Amino acid sequence: MNGTLGNLNVKQQEKLNQLKINLEDILLESHDDHMLLRFLRARSFNLKTTEVLFRKDVKWKNQMQTSSLSIENSPEVLRKYWPGGCCGFDKEGSPVWIDPFGKCDLRGLLYSSKASDIFKHNVAILESLYQKMQQQSHKLESHVEGIIYIADMEGFGLHHLWKPGVDVVNRNVALFEQHYPETLKKIFVINAPTIFPIAYSLVKPFLQENTRKKISVLGSNWKETLLKHIDANELPLHWGGEARGQAGDPNCTHQVMLGGKVPESYYIKDRHLSSQEVLKYELSRGSSLELKYDVHQPGSVLRYEFHTKKNDIAFGVQRIAEDGGRVDVLPIQRYNCHMVWEDGEISLQLPGQYIVIFDNSYSWTKSKKMMYWVELLQPADEDPDKEPKFQEAVSDSLQDMDIFE
């Protein structure tokens, strides 16, 4: 039994009946059995945890008036540059959402809008997809549940691992798992680059087990696979179908936003974003700080950011060679990090020991007070049932966060 209406075993039906009794004080006409079963499936039919989850969801949606949110009311920069769109429906009538995430300029979007605006925009997208599912259910006279999500990773690179951007993505994922559980029917990842395992390891801790099981990373024949689930006339030509937009547009950009580089004219003046996990350290005059990292897998990624209160500082990354010497990975050079935060990502192709160096040895008169953050990401285990070798802890507060502050 898969836990959907009409496919329940005796125990599952009993749990559904009892949940409706337990929630009598808050249930509305819109809270039908299909919705309650989504929450039950998300918590493996555990009555206690399902009730807690559902009550929190009802309270949150009432406070935030999520049903009244509209994509049209989102900031212009999000309407134009947040990638994605509904192109049509699969063979069972479920909405198909294409997300060209590899073309998403996370840095530009975060420098141009508040995180809360991004969350509202994505909630508005989800609410619109639920409306489409309701419309399809009426049209087909059969319940339509779940969406097909196609993540196109073409163009995805190290810049997408910028921590403030990853944090926003993960908070979105956690939010949707909590308030829109069991919404995804299938997830197809296409054009996945070699660093995809690292990216997935960062998101995986925020995904429910049921969601992880729905993910398929497709190979070079991805167009054939998509067409097994979606008719060609419902899929843009660029993604293997036959649909075209105006003037023969193969991407159907009237439906699917492609993202792209955000013009700096949208940037909010004096906006700065950095990790909340920065460390403080004072480099005395003529000294340096060295941080050592053991890299076991090729294709690992080192992320960093740093800032000083006054004056510049030198920074670089080196690898210890077999003969004990040092090889420059990122040559040591001075940065005016007192004027603007420095950050970046480096792909480490060789296993071995790496040294991150903050250098003030050239200054014999001034110490430097700095804030920094460095993180080593190593590829996730290829076994989808195992936890990734690197994962960030999900804070308790995330589950109750108010994104509309």
C-alpha positions in Angstrom: 0.0 0.0 0.0 1.4 3.4 -1.0 -0.6 5.5 1.6 -2.8 7.4 -0.8 -6.5 7.5 -0.8 -7.9 4.2 -2.2 -4.6 2.5 -1.4 -4.7 2.2 2.4 -4.3 -0.8 4.5 -6.5 -1.3 7.6 -4.0 0.3 10.0 -3.4 3.3 7.7 -7.2 3.9 7.4 -7.5 3.7 11.2 -4.7 6.3 11.5 -6.4 8.6 9.1 -9.7 8.3 10.9 -8.1 9.0 14.3 -6.1 11.9 12.9 -9.4 13.6 11.8 -10.8 13.1 15.3 -7.7 14.6 16.9 -7.7 17.6 14.6 -11.4 18.4 14.8 -10.8 21.7 16.4 -8.8 23.1 13.4 -9.9 21.2 10.3 -11.3 23.2 7.4 -13.2 22.0 4.3 -9.9 22.4 2.4 -8.2 19.9 4.7 -9.4 16.9 2.8 -8.2 13.3 3.2 -5.6 13.8 0.4 -4.0 16.6 2.4 -4.1 14.7 5.7 -2.5 11.7 4.0 0.4 13.7 2.7 1.2 14.7 6.2 0.8 11.1 7.5 3.1 9.8 4.8 5.7 12.4 5.6 5.8 11.1 9.2 5.4 7.4 8.3 1.9 7.4 9.7 3.0 8.3 13.2 -0.1 9.9 14.7 1.7 12.0 17.3 4.3 13.6 15.1 1.8 14.1 12.2 -0.5 16.0 14.5 2.2 18.2 15.7 3.4 18.9 12.2 -0.1 19.6 10.9 -1.0 22.0 13.7 2.2 23.9 13.2 1.5 24.1 9.5 -2.0 25.4 9.9 -0.9 28.1 12.4 2.0 29.1 10.1 -0.1 29.4 7.0 -2.8 31.4 8.8 -0.2 33.8 10.2 1.6 34.3 6.9 -1.6 34.2 4.8 0.3 32.0 2.3 -2.8 31.5 0.1 -2.9 35.2 -0.7 0.8 35.4 -1.9 1.2 36.0 -5.6 4.2 35.7 -7.9 3.1 38.9 -9.5 3.8 40.7 -6.2 7.4 39.4 -5.9 10.2 41.9 -6.5 11.0 42.4 -10.2 14.5 40.8 -9.8 12.9 37.6 -8.6 10.3 37.5 -11.3 12.9 38.0 -13.9 15.9 36.0 -12.6 14.7 33.3 -10.2 14.8 30.3 -12.6 12.0 27.9 -13.2 8.5 27.5 -14.5 5.6 25.2 -15.2 5.7 24.0 -18.8 2.8 21.6 -18.8 1.7 18.3 -17.3 2.9 14.7 -17.2 0.9 11.8 -18.7 -1.1 11.5 -15.4 -2.0 15.2 -15.3 0.6 16.3 -12.7 2.3 19.7 -13.2 5.8 19.7 -14.6 8.2 22.2 -13.2 11.5 22.8 -14.9 14.2 24.5 -12.9 17.4 25.5 -14.9 19.2 25.9 -11.6 22.6 25.7 -13.2 21.9 29.2 -14.6 20.8 30.6 -11.2 22.9 33.6 -10.0 22.4 33.0 -6.2 24.9 35.7 -5.3 23.2 38.3 -7.5 19.8 37.4 -6.2 20.8 37.6 -2.6 22.5 40.9 -3.2 19.4 42.2 -4.9 16.6 41.0 -2.6 16.0 39.9 1.0 16.0 36.3 2.0 12.4 36.7 3.2 11.4 37.9 -0.3 13.0 34.8 -1.8 11.1 32.5 0.6 7.8 34.3 -0.1 8.4 34.0 -3.9 8.9 30.3 -3.6 5.9 29.8 -1.3 3.9 31.7 -3.9 5.2 29.3 -6.6 4.1 26.3 -4.5 0.7 27.8 -3.9 0.3 28.3 -7.6 1.2 24.7 -8.3 -1.3 23.5 -5.8 -3.9 25.6 -7.6 -2.9 23.9 -10.9 -3.3 20.5 -9.2 -6.8 21.4 -8.1 -7.7 22.6 -11.6 -6.4 19.5 -13.1 -8.3 17.3 -10.6 -11.6 19.1 -11.7 -10.7 18.9 -15.4 -9.7 15.2 -15.3 -12.3 14.3 -12.7 -9.6 12.4 -10.9 -7.4 13.5 -8.1 -4.0 14.9 -9.2 -1.3 14.9 -6.6 2.3 15.8 -6.8 4.5 17.6 -9.3 7.3 16.5 -11.6 10.4 18.5 -10.8 13.2 18.7 -13.4 16.5 20.2 -12.1 18.7 21.1 -15.1 22.2 21.5 -13.7 23.8 22.7 -16.9 26.1 25.6 -16.0 26.4 24.6 -12.3 29.8 25.4 -10.9 31.8 26.2 -7.8 30.2 29.6 -7.5 26.9 27.9 -6.7 28.6 26.5 -3.5 28.8 30.0 -2.0 27.7 29.4 1.5 25.0 32.2 2.0 23.4 31.0 -1.2 23.5 27.3 -0.1 22.0 28.3 3.2 19.1 30.0 1.5 18.5 27.0 -0.7 18.6 24.6 2.3 16.2 26.8 4.3 13.8 26.7 1.4 14.1 22.9 1.2 13.5 22.6 5.0 10.6 24.9 4.8 8.9 23.0 2.0 9.5 19.6 3.6 7.8 21.0 6.8 4.8 22.8 5.3 4.3 21.2 1.8 5.3 17.6 2.5 5.0 14.8 -0.1 4.4 17.4 -2.9 7.1 16.1 -5.2 6.1 13.1 -7.3 9.4 12.6 -9.1 12.6 14.5 -9.2 14.8 14.3 -12.3 18.3 15.7 -12.2 19.8 16.3 -15.7 23.2 17.5 -16.9 24.7 16.9 -13.5 28.3 18.1 -13.3 31.2 16.2 -11.5 30.7 18.4 -8.4 27.1 17.4 -8.1 27.8 14.8 -5.3 29.2 17.6 -3.2 26.2 19.9 -3.8 23.9 17.0 -3.0 25.7 16.3 0.2 24.9 19.8 1.4 21.2 19.5 0.6 20.6 15.9 1.6 20.4 16.5 5.4 17.3 18.7 4.8 15.5 16.2 2.6 13.1 13.6 4.1 13.9 10.0 3.3 10.8 9.7 1.1 11.9 12.7 -0.9 15.4 11.3 -1.4 14.0 8.1 -2.8 12.2 10.1 -5.6 15.4 11.5 -7.0 16.8 10.1 -10.2 20.1 11.5 -11.6 19.8 10.9 -15.3 22.6 10.2 -17.8 23.0 11.3 -21.4 19.7 9.7 -22.4 17.7 12.0 -20.1 15.5 13.2 -22.9 14.2 9.7 -23.6 13.5 9.2 -19.9 11.6 12.5 -19.6 9.4 11.5 -22.6 8.4 8.3 -20.9 6.7 10.4 -18.3 5.7 13.6 -20.2 4.2 13.9 -23.7 6.3 15.7 -26.2 3.8 18.5 -26.7 4.0 19.3 -22.9 7.8 19.6 -22.9 9.8 22.5 -24.4 12.0 21.5 -27.4 15.2 22.4 -25.4 14.3 19.7 -22.9 13.5 17.0 -25.4 9.9 17.8 -26.3 8.2 19.6 -29.2 6.7 22.7 -27.5 7.9 26.1 -28.6 7.3 29.6 -27.4 6.9 32.8 -29.4 9.0 33.0 -32.6 9.9 29.3 -32.2 11.5 29.8 -28.8 12.8 26.3 -27.8 13.0 27.2 -24.1 9.4 28.4 -23.8 10.6 31.4 -21.8 7.0 32.6 -21.6 6.6 29.8 -19.1 10.1 28.9 -17.8 12.4 31.6 -16.5 16.0 30.8 -17.4 17.7 32.8 -14.6 21.0 34.3 -15.7 23.4 36.9 -14.4 21.6 39.5 -12.3 22.6 43.1 -13.4 24.3 45.1 -10.6 21.7 47.8 -11.1 19.4 45.6 -9.0 21.9 45.3 -6.1 20.8 46.8 -2.7 23.3 49.5 -1.7 25.8 48.5 1.0 24.4 45.0 1.3 26.8 42.4 2.7 26.3 38.7 3.2 28.5 36.3 5.1 28.4 33.1 7.0 27.0 33.2 10.5 29.8 30.8 11.6 32.8 33.1 11.2 35.6 32.9 13.7 37.6 35.8 15.2 41.4 35.8 15.3 44.0 38.4 15.8 47.2 38.0 13.8 50.0 39.6 15.6 52.5 41.7 13.6 54.9 39.6 11.5 53.0 36.4 12.0 50.7 34.0 10.1 47.9 31.5 10.7 48.0 28.1 9.0 45.0 25.7 8.9 45.6 22.2 7.8 43.1 20.0 5.9 43.4 16.3 4.9 41.8 15.7 1.6 41.0 12.1 0.8 39.0 12.3 -2.4 39.7 14.1 -5.6 37.1 16.7 -6.6 36.8 18.0 -3.0 36.0 21.7 -2.6 37.4 24.3 -0.2 35.2 27.3 0.6 36.4 30.3 2.4 35.7 33.9 3.4 37.5 36.5 5.5 37.6 40.1 6.5 39.8 42.4 8.6 38.7 45.5 10.5 41.7 47.5 9.3 44.3 47.1 6.6 44.9 44.3 4.2 46.1 40.7 4.7 47.7 38.1 2.6 45.9 34.8 1.8 46.7 31.6 -0.1 46.3 27.8 -0.2 49.1 25.3 -0.6 49.4 21.5 -1.0 52.1 19.4 0.7 54.0 17.6 -2.1 55.4 14.0 -1.7 58.9 15.4 -1.0 57.6 17.6 1.8 57.7 20.8 -0.2 54.8 23.1 -0.8 52.9 23.6 -4.1 50.8 26.7 -4.6 47.1 26.0 -5.2 46.1 29.6 -4.7 49.2 31.7 -4.7 49.6 33.9 -1.5 48.7 37.5 -2.3 47.5 40.5 -0.4 43.8 41.4 -0.3 42.1 44.6 0.7 39.7 42.6 2.8 39.1 45.6 5.2 37.2 47.2 2.4 35.1 44.2 1.3 34.8 40.6 2.4 36.8 38.2 0.3 35.3 34.8 -0.4 35.7 32.0 -2.9 35.7 28.3 -3.7 38.6 26.1 -4.9 38.4 22.7 -6.5 41.0 20.3 -5.1 41.8 17.6 -7.7 44.5 15.8 -5.8 44.3 14.0 -2.4 46.7 15.1 0.2 47.2 17.7 2.9 46.4 21.3 2.1 47.2 24.4 4.1 45.1 27.5 4.2 47.4 30.5 5.1 46.4 33.9 6.5 49.6 35.9 6.3 50.7 39.0 8.1 54.4 38.3 8.1 55.1 41.3 5.9 53.7 43.8 8.5 56.1 44.5 11.4 54.1 47.4 12.8 50.4 46.4 12.7 48.5 43.4 14.0 45.3 42.5 12.2 41.9 41.6 13.7 40.2 39.3 11.3 37.0 37.2 10.9 37.2 34.1 8.8 35.4 30.9 7.9 36.9 27.9 6.0 35.2 24.7 5.1 36.2 21.5 3.3 33.6 19.7 1.4 34.3 16.1 0.2 32.0 14.2 -2.3 29.1 12.4 -0.8 29.0 8.6 -0.7 27.5 7.3 -4.0 25.2 5.0 -2.0 22.0 7.0 -1.7 21.0 5.1 1.5 24.2 6.2 3.3 24.6 9.6 4.9 27.0 12.0 3.1 30.6 12.2 4.4 30.0 15.9 5.0 26.8 17.4 6.3 25.8 20.4 8.2 23.7 20.1 11.3 20.0 21.2 11.0 19.5 23.6 13.8 16.5 23.1 16.1 15.4 26.6 15.4 15.1 25.9 11.7 12.0 23.8 12.2 10.1 26.7 13.8 11.6 29.6 11.9 9.5 32.5 10.7 10.8 33.4 7.3 8.6 36.5 7.0 10.3 38.5 9.7 
